[in-house]
Amino acid sequence: MAASGKFTVLARQLSTSSVAAQLVKPPVQVFGLEGRYACALYSAASKTKALDAVEKDLKGLQKEMRSDPKMRDLLRDPTTKRNVKAAALKDVASKVNFNAATGNLLTLLAENGRLGRLDGIINAYSLIMAAERGEVVCEVKTAKPMDDAQRKQLENALKAFLKPSQTIQLTAKVDPALIGGMVVSIGDKYVDMSVASKIKKYTDIITSPI
């Protein structure tokens, strides 16, 4: 079965209604295996009007994963049998009253041996939900922290790429390895304006055979 067909089946399995399994297209493209799972989850949650509930579930789960070593080990340990993981996650989902689509996703990931991808799936779903609200997620990496004036100037520059109905959700990170300049990811676009990338480019040119 083709990949798109498999994820249509996945969307049907995640859905708790009898609505046709036609995938509901997300407002933004997300890529990779994590993106395909996130799209299938979005489709299922959209059909049952549970988009916000699923997002709340996933954010709480991600917070728990990052703060609880036992849960993190359970999800990542390759020696734990898939059916044991599935049963444990099904029990967790029922106890914390997760939405059915969230619980079904966790069970499917456990059965398919994909729980190690959960964090990436949650991030992909969050990106889709940000777009659903008209937010454009932007991540900026600089070698040194930006001051308020620099951040404001950057936000104003990035707004020129947005539609009138959209707002920007900016996250700033520091990476000294960049040396200078910045790396910008906005939506599905990526621009590397760092000094480190320029140095690599020139080094590659200098060291390449004539």
Order of alpha helices (4+ residues) and beta strands (2+ residues): alpha-alpha-alpha-alpha-alpha-alpha-alpha-beta-alpha-beta-beta-beta-alpha
